[in-house]
Amino acid sequence: MTSEEYKAKHENFKIIYAFHPTPFGNCLIGITNIDKAVIHLTFVKFQITVWKALTLILEGTTITYAEVASKIGKPKAVRAVGNAVMKNNIAYLVPCHRVVGKSSNKYKWGTKIKENILAHECKYANT
């Protein structure tokens, strides 16, 4: 749904949402009364480039920020890649949990959640 579609038809638009337990903690899930996906992201073009690269990382595997920077053709943009990864607000769909630092394994939503997601992916990656 585009912002223009929402402006034109917002009176009829409904979101039903609830928290649901997952192996990674509670997840906010919402459904709508329309047949289109709805997501609102604020981003710059570079972030989209990084996020697309993240979707190409195999499930259950990790790569470094430097490797992501190289894959998008910007090998010196390691810090900018880190910032783009950190600004991803739709974790799991854009798998920022698959990126690690050279010396740390920090994660916006906590290291334990990152470890749980990766373990879950490893368990089901080849099924």
C-alpha positions as CSV (number, residue, x, y, z in Angstrom):
1,M,0.0,0.0,0.0
2,T,1.5,3.3,-1.0
3,S,1.1,6.4,1.1
4,E,-1.2,7.8,-1.6
5,E,-3.5,4.8,-1.4
6,Y,-3.6,5.1,2.4
7,K,-4.5,8.8,2.2
8,A,-7.3,8.0,-0.2
9,K,-8.7,5.0,1.7
10,H,-7.5,5.4,5.3
11,E,-11.0,5.3,6.8
12,N,-11.5,1.6,5.8
13,F,-8.0,0.5,6.7
14,K,-7.7,-1.7,9.8
15,I,-4.7,-3.3,11.4
16,I,-5.2,-6.1,13.9
17,Y,-2.1,-6.8,15.9
18,A,-0.9,-8.8,18.9
19,F,2.3,-10.1,20.4
20,H,3.1,-13.7,19.7
21,P,5.8,-15.8,21.4
22,T,8.6,-17.1,19.1
23,P,11.8,-18.9,19.7
24,F,13.5,-15.5,19.7
25,G,11.2,-13.7,22.1
26,N,7.9,-12.0,21.7
27,C,7.1,-10.8,18.2
28,L,4.6,-8.1,17.2
29,I,2.5,-9.4,14.3
30,G,-0.1,-7.5,12.5
31,I,-2.6,-8.3,9.8
32,T,-4.7,-6.0,7.7
33,N,-8.0,-6.1,6.0
34,I,-6.4,-5.5,2.6
35,D,-4.5,-7.9,0.3
36,K,-1.3,-5.8,0.1
37,A,1.8,-5.9,2.3
38,V,2.1,-2.8,4.5
39,I,5.4,-1.6,5.8
40,H,6.8,1.8,6.5
41,L,10.5,2.3,6.3
42,T,12.5,5.5,6.3
43,F,15.8,5.0,4.6
44,V,18.5,6.2,2.2
45,K,19.5,4.5,-1.0
46,F,22.8,3.1,0.6
47,Q,20.8,1.4,3.3
48,I,18.7,-0.4,0.7
49,T,21.8,-1.6,-1.0
50,V,23.2,-3.0,2.3
51,W,19.8,-4.6,3.2
52,K,19.6,-6.3,-0.2
53,A,23.1,-7.7,0.4
54,L,22.0,-9.1,3.8
55,T,19.2,-11.0,2.1
56,L,21.8,-12.9,0.1
57,I,23.6,-14.3,3.1
58,L,22.8,-18.0,3.5
59,E,20.6,-18.9,6.5
60,G,22.6,-20.0,9.6
61,T,25.8,-18.4,8.4
62,T,27.5,-15.1,9.3
63,I,29.8,-12.6,7.5
64,T,31.6,-9.5,8.7
65,Y,30.7,-5.9,8.1
66,A,33.9,-5.7,6.0
67,E,32.7,-8.6,3.8
68,V,29.3,-6.9,3.3
69,A,31.1,-3.7,2.3
70,S,33.1,-5.6,-0.2
71,K,30.1,-7.4,-1.6
72,I,28.4,-4.1,-2.4
73,G,31.5,-2.7,-4.0
74,K,32.4,-0.3,-1.2
75,P,35.2,-2.0,0.6
76,K,36.1,1.1,2.6
77,A,32.6,1.7,3.8
78,V,32.7,-0.7,6.7
79,R,31.4,1.8,9.3
80,A,28.6,3.0,7.0
81,V,27.6,-0.6,6.5
82,G,27.5,-1.1,10.2
83,N,25.2,2.0,10.6
84,A,22.9,0.7,7.8
85,V,22.7,-2.7,9.5
86,M,21.9,-1.1,12.8
87,K,19.1,1.0,11.3
88,N,17.3,-2.1,10.1
89,N,14.0,-2.2,12.0
90,I,12.7,-5.4,10.4
91,A,15.2,-7.9,11.8
92,Y,14.8,-11.4,10.5
93,L,13.1,-10.3,7.3
94,V,16.2,-8.3,6.5
95,P,18.7,-10.6,8.3
96,C,21.0,-8.3,10.1
97,H,21.6,-11.0,12.7
98,R,23.9,-12.7,10.1
99,V,26.5,-9.9,10.2
100,V,29.2,-9.9,12.9
101,G,32.1,-7.6,13.8
102,K,35.6,-8.7,13.6
103,S,36.0,-8.7,17.4
104,S,32.4,-8.6,18.7
105,N,29.0,-10.1,18.2
106,K,26.8,-7.2,19.3
107,Y,23.1,-7.1,18.2
108,K,20.5,-4.4,18.4
109,W,18.0,-6.7,20.1
110,G,20.6,-8.5,22.3
111,T,23.3,-11.1,21.7
112,K,21.1,-13.9,23.1
113,I,18.4,-13.3,20.6
114,K,21.0,-13.2,17.8
115,E,22.4,-16.6,18.9
116,N,18.9,-18.1,19.1
117,I,18.0,-16.9,15.6
118,L,21.2,-18.3,14.1
119,A,20.8,-21.6,16.0
120,H,17.2,-21.8,14.7
121,E,18.4,-21.1,11.1
122,C,21.1,-23.7,11.4
123,K,18.6,-26.3,12.6
124,Y,16.2,-25.8,9.7
125,A,18.5,-24.5,6.9
126,N,18.8,-27.9,5.2
127,T,15.3,-29.2,5.6
